[in-house]
Every structure is written in structure tokens, then in C-alpha cells.
């Protein structure tokens, strides 16, 4: 499973159990393990898990994380943070998603997105989070669609908007490709249910504005709708925008991404925005099914949708 070609040994102490969890990565380039970091050789992985404990004095957080494909199995480890200020809003039980950076002899987290655990005190605030709460009004982000036309999210406020993030060169079948495949299935359902289709719009936003030009997005989108040259993109649009605007949009939805050579290491976010422009539901991974989204859209169409997150 190990994707690293360098060498080091990671050892972390599980603060809640009398065991030491050690992950040994093979020394393949020399006999002695070096500790000097080489940023140009850094590898980045998406990490997701639950906060076990926070040590502000050491600027570390212990996380019970899920399996990191290509690196390590699920386990509990301590990590330092590039942005230690994030420790101020973390507490045990919170969900966390971040970029794990691994270089020669060192590893740390950056771009953390924290979802607060439900407050035990009913009177305490539930808004202390680094991603939007359901019911939050979504900003009127400005984008450019596959036809080179400027669009704004506000223009879809007369219907439900289902939004996800992709980039067309993404090589991972269970990331961008899966998001587009899921959207294609939703689109087919909306084609059959014309009443629901009239109340819904789909939008795939590229986090790679440099390479995903309108021409590229138009070709990519037409291939996924399978209408090719006949596609008019009336229900499902593909868009990107100025890098600063895309970054601002990604941060609002809690999505982290970082360019690494010819790839972009990124997390996943798919959102349903209710008519009127408020966040109805947000999906943080790739476990959601098209049928779940369609069910939520039917609730909104019937006026029975309650904002929620997953």
C-alpha cells in the first residue's frame, strides 16, 4: 500500500491505550534514515477521522483516522498542524478532514476542516465550525460556464441547486469520476421526471481553472450527459472561475485542495442548496447515492425539506 519512495519511521503514542502504534516505511534509497525535510518530495493524502484529544502545549491533535489508501490502515495517531490556531476550535469528538503531508522524516496536517460535535448543552452555540451549517445562506459566487458565459449562484435561487466539485484530469475513479457519474444518473432521473427537473439545476465546479477552460469543460460535460454535440447544458452545467473565487467557494463549503505536480489532492463536497439560496444538505465524502439526492429534491419540491448534513 505504501506510495512513498523515500524512507522514514513514524511512531506515535496512543494517549488512551498502553500501546505504541508504529508505521515503518521501507528505507529504499539509503541505509541511514534522514530527518531533514525535503518539501519538493512531499506527498499529500486526504485524512478523515475523529478528534480523540487536543494538546495545545505541544500543538498536536490525536486523531482516530480512517484508512489512508496508499499509506496506512486506520489507526489512532498524533499529528502536528501547520495552522496551530485550528487547535483553538477543536475538541474531542469533533470530525476532522485535512491534508496529510509526508516528507523525509516528518509529517503534519494542513488545511484542516473541523465539524463540531453536537453540543451537549442545548443553550450552547452550534455555529462554532469551520464549514457551513445547514440553513446558512450561500454567497453569490461568480463563475464561468462551459459556454464561456458568466453565471452567478443567485440566478438559480428559483429552484434547488445540486453542486459538486471536480477537475477533469482527476485520475481517481472514486473521486471526480464518481461525482460526475452520480450526477449523470441524477440528470437521467430528472429527464424522466419533468416536473422535478424543472425545479432542479445541477452544477459541477472545477477546482482547476487553469486547465479546465470552457472548451475542456464543454467536452467533458457532453461526454457525461452522453448527448455530445447535441448537449445544450440547460439542466446540468459545468463551470470554473478565477482562482481566488474558486478558492473562496471551496473554503465556504469546507473543501480542501492542493496542487501537486500534475494532480490536485482534494477532499470531496457535494451540496444541495434549497430554493431561496440556503444550504439544505451537505455530503462530505463519496458514500452518498444518487437516489438519496433525488429523495431530498423531492422533499424540497413538495415543500417538506428540512436542512441537514451528512
C-alpha positions in Angstrom: 0.0 0.0 0.0 2.9 2.3 0.5 3.2 5.0 -2.1 6.3 6.7 -0.7 9.6 6.0 -2.3 11.6 7.7 0.4 12.2 6.3 3.9 11.4 7.1 7.5 9.8 5.6 10.5 6.7 7.1 12.1 6.0 6.4 15.7 3.0 7.8 17.6 1.9 7.1 21.1 -1.8 6.4 21.7 -2.7 8.5 24.6 -5.7 6.4 25.5 -4.2 2.9 25.3 -1.0 1.3 26.6 0.3 0.5 23.1 2.6 2.1 20.7 1.4 2.3 17.1 4.3 2.2 14.7 4.2 2.6 10.9 7.5 1.6 9.3 8.1 2.8 5.8 10.9 0.9 3.9 14.3 2.5 3.6 14.9 2.1 -0.1 17.4 4.9 -1.0 19.9 4.6 1.8 20.8 2.8 4.9 20.5 5.6 7.4 17.2 7.4 7.8 17.4 11.2 7.4 15.4 13.7 9.2 15.9 16.8 7.1 12.6 17.7 5.3 12.6 17.9 1.6 9.5 19.8 0.6 9.9 19.1 -3.1 9.5 15.4 -2.3 6.4 15.8 -0.1 3.4 13.5 -0.6 -0.1 14.6 0.2 -3.0 12.4 1.3 -6.6 13.1 2.4 -7.1 12.3 6.1 -10.5 11.9 7.7 -11.3 10.9 11.2 -12.4 11.9 14.7 -10.5 14.0 17.2 -9.5 12.0 20.3 -7.7 14.7 22.2 -6.0 18.1 21.7 -2.6 19.0 23.2 -2.3 22.8 22.8 1.1 22.9 24.6 2.6 20.5 22.0 0.5 21.9 19.2 -0.7 18.4 18.4 -4.0 16.6 17.9 -4.7 12.9 18.3 -7.0 11.6 15.6 -8.7 8.2 15.2 -8.5 8.3 11.4 -9.9 6.2 8.7 -7.7 4.1 6.3 -5.5 6.3 4.1 -5.3 4.5 0.8 -1.7 4.0 -0.3 -0.2 4.9 3.0 -1.6 3.3 6.2 -4.5 1.5 7.7 -7.0 3.0 10.1 -5.4 3.8 13.5 -5.1 6.5 16.2 -2.1 8.8 15.8 -0.9 12.2 16.9 -0.3 15.0 14.4 1.1 18.5 14.4 -0.7 21.2 12.5 0.7 23.7 10.1 -2.1 26.0 11.2 -1.9 25.6 15.0 -4.7 28.2 15.5 -7.1 25.4 14.4 -6.5 23.7 17.8 -8.4 26.5 19.4 -11.7 25.3 17.9 -11.1 21.6 18.2 -12.3 19.3 21.0 -12.7 15.6 21.5 -15.5 14.1 19.4 -15.2 16.6 16.5 -14.9 15.3 13.0 -11.8 16.5 11.1 -10.7 16.3 7.4 -7.3 17.6 6.4 -4.4 17.1 4.1 -1.6 14.9 5.5 1.8 16.0 4.2 4.5 13.4 4.4 8.2 14.2 3.6 11.5 12.8 4.7 11.4 12.2 8.4 8.4 14.4 9.1 4.6 14.5 8.7 2.0 17.1 9.6 -1.6 18.3 8.7 -2.6 21.3 6.8 -5.9 22.8 5.5 -8.0 21.3 8.4 -11.8 21.3 8.2 -13.4 20.7 11.5 -17.1 19.8 12.1 -18.1 20.3 15.6 -19.7 17.5 17.6 -23.3 18.3 18.7 -23.3 20.5 21.8 -24.3 18.7 25.0 -25.7 21.9 26.4 -28.8 22.9 24.4 -28.1 26.5 25.1 -24.6 26.4 23.7 -23.8 27.6 20.2 -23.8 25.2 17.4 -22.2 27.6 15.0 -18.6 27.1 16.1 -17.5 25.3 13.0 -15.1 25.7 10.1 -17.7 24.6 7.5 -21.2 26.0 6.8 -24.1 25.0 8.9 -27.3 23.8 7.1 -29.6 26.7 6.7 -26.7 29.1 6.0 -27.3 31.4 3.1 -24.8 30.5 0.3 -22.8 33.5 -1.1 -23.5 34.6 -4.6 -20.3 33.2 -6.1 -19.4 34.2 -9.7 -18.3 31.6 -12.2 -17.8 31.0 -15.9 -19.6 28.1 -17.5 -18.8 25.7 -20.3 -20.0 28.2 -22.9 -17.7 30.9 -21.6 -20.7 32.8 -20.1 -20.6 34.4 -16.6 -23.0 32.9 -14.2 -23.8 33.5 -10.5 -25.4 31.2 -8.0 -28.1 33.8 -7.3 -29.6 33.0 -10.7 -30.6 29.5 -9.6 -32.5 30.6 -6.4 -35.8 29.9 -8.0 -35.1 26.1 -7.9 -33.0 23.6 -6.0 -29.3 23.6 -6.9 -27.1 20.4 -6.5 -23.5 21.4 -6.6 -20.3 19.4 -6.5 -16.5 19.9 -7.1 -14.4 18.1 -9.7 -11.5 18.6 -12.0 -11.5 16.9 -15.4 -8.0 15.3 -15.2 -8.7 13.6 -11.8 -7.3 10.0 -12.0 -9.2 8.6 -9.1 -12.3 6.6 -10.1 -14.0 7.1 -6.7 -13.5 10.8 -6.6 -14.3 13.2 -9.5 -15.3 10.4 -11.9 -17.7 9.0 -9.3 -19.2 12.5 -8.7 -19.8 13.0 -12.4 -21.2 9.5 -12.8 -23.6 10.1 -9.9 -24.6 13.5 -11.3 -25.2 11.8 -14.7 -27.6 9.4 -13.0 -29.4 12.2 -11.2 -29.7 14.0 -14.6 -31.3 11.0 -16.2 -33.8 10.8 -13.4 -34.6 14.5 -13.9 -35.1 14.0 -17.6 -37.7 11.3 -16.9 -39.4 13.3 -14.1 -40.0 16.6 -16.0 -41.8 18.3 -13.0 -38.9 17.6 -10.7 -36.4 18.5 -13.4 -38.0 21.9 -13.9 -37.4 22.6 -10.2 -33.7 21.5 -10.1 -30.4 22.5 -11.5 -27.0 20.7 -11.4 -23.7 22.4 -11.3 -20.2 20.8 -11.4 -17.5 23.3 -10.4 -13.8 22.6 -11.4 -11.1 23.4 -8.9 -8.6 23.5 -11.8 -9.4 26.8 -13.6 -6.0 26.9 -15.3 -6.6 23.8 -17.3 -10.3 23.3 -17.2 -11.2 26.0 -19.7 -14.8 26.4 -21.0 -13.8 24.3 -24.1 -12.5 21.5 -21.9 -15.5 21.6 -19.6 -17.9 21.5 -22.5 -16.3 18.4 -23.9 -16.1 16.7 -20.5 -19.7 17.6 -19.7 -21.1 16.5 -23.0 -19.4 13.1 -22.6 -21.0 12.6 -19.2 -24.5 13.6 -20.4 -23.9 11.3 -23.5 -25.6 14.0 -25.7 -22.2 15.1 -27.1 -22.7 17.8 -29.8 -26.4 18.0 -29.1 -25.9 18.9 -25.4 -27.3 22.3 -24.5 -26.4 22.2 -20.8 -29.9 23.6 -19.8 -30.1 21.5 -16.6 -26.5 20.4 -15.8 -23.8 23.0 -16.2 -20.0 22.8 -15.8 -18.1 25.8 -14.6 -15.0 27.2 -13.1 -13.8 30.8 -12.3 -11.0 33.0 -11.2 -8.6 31.1 -8.9 -9.3 33.3 -5.9 -13.1 32.9 -6.4 -12.8 29.1 -6.7 -10.7 29.1 -3.5 -13.2 31.2 -1.7 -16.0 29.0 -2.8 -14.2 25.8 -1.8 -13.4 27.2 1.6 -17.1 28.1 2.2 -18.2 24.5 1.5 -15.3 23.1 3.6 -13.4 21.6 0.6 -9.6 21.5 0.8 -7.4 21.0 -2.3 -3.7 21.4 -3.2 -1.9 21.2 -6.5 0.8 18.5 -6.6 2.7 18.3 -9.9 0.1 17.1 -12.4 -2.5 16.2 -9.9 -4.7 18.0 -7.4 -5.1 16.4 -4.0 -8.5 17.3 -2.7 -11.4 16.3 -0.5 -15.0 16.0 -1.6 -18.0 18.1 -1.1 -21.5 17.9 -2.6 -24.2 20.3 -1.6 -27.9 20.7 -2.1 -29.0 24.3 -2.0 -32.7 24.9 -1.4 -34.7 27.4 -3.5 -34.0 30.7 -2.0 -30.3 30.1 -1.7 -29.8 28.4 1.7 -27.8 25.3 2.3 -30.1 22.3 2.7 -27.7 19.4 2.9 -24.0 18.7 2.5 -22.3 15.4 1.7 -18.6 15.3 2.8 -17.5 12.2 1.0 -18.3 9.7 -1.8 -20.7 7.4 0.1 -23.8 9.2 -1.0 -26.1 7.7 -3.6 -27.9 9.5 -6.5 -31.2 8.1 -5.1 -30.6 9.9 -1.8 -30.1 13.2 -3.6 -33.3 12.7 -5.7 -35.2 11.9 -2.5 -34.1 15.2 -0.9 -35.0 17.0 -4.1 -38.5 15.6 -4.0 -38.8 16.8 -0.4 -37.8 20.3 -1.4 -40.2 20.2 -4.4 -43.0 19.2 -2.0 -42.0 21.8 0.5 -41.1 19.3 3.1 -37.3 19.5 3.1 -35.5 20.2 6.4 -31.9 21.3 6.3 -29.5 18.6 7.3 -25.9 17.4 6.9 -24.0 14.2 6.5 
